[in-house]
Amino acid sequence: MVEITEETIGGLRKQATILRRHILRMTHNVQSGHPGGSLSACDLVTALYFHVLRVDPKNPRWPDRDRFVLSKGHACPVWYAALAERGFFPVDELMTFRKIDSRLQGHPELGTTPGVENAAGAEGQGLSFSVGLALAARMDHKPWRVYCLMGDGEQDIGQTWEAAMAAAKYGLDNLTAIIDRNGIQQEGRTEDVMPLEPLGEKWEAFNWHVLTIDGHDYRQILSAIEEAQRVKGRPTVILARTVKGKGVSFMENKIKYHGAATSDEELKVALHELEVPP
C-alpha cells in the first residue's frame, strides 16, 4: 500500500477548495446549474484528477489514459473545474459555462470539451457506458482503468442495475463505480423519493465488491480506490457518504441547492467561507 502523507492530503484539500470556488462562480455567473451535487462530489473528483487518474492534458485522447465517466452529468461544474485546473483548457474559460457557443455546456458533451469522455444528461446511463469501456480495455489487452461517478438518485433507475449485472457477469475488475451518496436528488431526499437502503447489500447481491467510506475523507477515498485496484474477478463500487453543498454552511444538506445558484450576497459569504489555505 502506498503511504498517504499529510502533505498529499493537504494539497488535495487546497485543490478542492479552489474547485469549489470555481463551481460557485460558474453557476452564479449564469444563475443556472447544479452547485449542490458538484460540491458534494468535489473531494472525490479532486482525489481522482489530482492523485489517481493517468491522463495527459496535452494529449486528451492519449490511448492509454484512464477513463473517467460522469454519470450524474448535471454535476459537470466540478468536472470542468478539475479539467481546467489540470490544464486541459484555460481556467478563464470556466466563466463561459452554459453560454451560447461555449465548450462548457450545462451537461457534458462528448467531442466538444477536452478531457470529457461521455455525454450525459439523462440519468442512469453512465454505468452502462463504463461497462462498454471496461470491456473494450479487456478486449484490447490494455491496462487502463475506468472510474464512473454516479449520483444516488440514479440508483432508482433500472438501467443502472442492468449495467451492474453485466459488469459482474464479465468480471470487470478494471471498473470502479463511485456513488455520491449525499441523500438528496432533484425532487427531494432519496429515502422519501425511493428508499435505497440497504444499498450496500444490494450491490453485494449483484456480485460487486462493496466499500463504504466518508466521501470527504481523503485517506478513506484514496485507500478505497487503491483497494479497488487490487480486487480481481469482479468490479468494485465505493459508496461515498457525502454532504450536498459541502463546504458552504448555508448550502449543506439543503434540497434547494440541487439546482439553484447563489445570490450576490450568498456568493460573497460562500467565497469567504472557502478561503484557500496557504
Beta strands, then each sheet from edge to edge (+ up, - down):
strand 1: 67-70
strand 2: 146-151
strand 3: 175-181
strand 4: 184-185
strand 5: 188-189
strand 6: 209-214
strand 7: 236-241
sheet 1: 1+ 2+ 3+ 7+ 6+
sheet 2: 4+ 5-
end
